[in-house]
Amino acid sequence: MHELTEEALVAASVDSVWLDLTGAGRLAEWIWPPRFETTAVIELRELGRWEVRSEVAGLAVEATVLAFDAPRSLRLAWRWAGEEHSTDVEIALESAADASTRVIVRHTGFLSAEERANHVEGWSNCLQRLVDRHGGAPGERLR
């Protein structure tokens, strides 16, 4: 199995970033490009839904909340709509200097190096949009 870890430093508090990850309206605003007209449904409870969709782009993630420790960590069973195989996503939020937040995404369970590479690019782009949402960070993207 293949895995990835991506990190970013976001110029916002842990509480604010937590809401960006767990508030449906806020998540839909940044996770994918605006042209995707993204919608989200989040049921923040064990085995609740964490879903993002774009009818325009023909994409949907139909994840299940496996665990969470607000406002520090979120673990999801990640599955693209129409696919049988799911992977595991763990997102950790850590307080950093200047009231910023270190976001660490660990995504495991990929069946191929190609699948992993596609997700590295996807998470990198998503995290950059999160950094940009808060006006940039006091440092560079970490990885």
C-alpha angles and dihedrals in degrees: 000000000000128000142182140204121203126179138189137179110228123197094228138083123272089248092054094048090047089057089049088058100039106031109087096213094045094046091051090054096063116011095085131019115285091246088067091069088218124203126192140197119196127182103182099207135094108291090008123139124268105181137162124186140183116188088182093057095033092236134130136168112204102191130170123218106241097175142340140186106195122252097002112053144015127188122194139184095226120207131165112226111266095022125107099204119081129196132203123252123190118185118190126189120203129182112245137182121300093025090292129137130233108217114201119189118191113184118183140174103057114160095212142023089242092056089049092049091052090053093047088058092044096049091044090054093045093050091048089054089051090051090048091048089065096044097265128299134275087250140022128283103284101218 
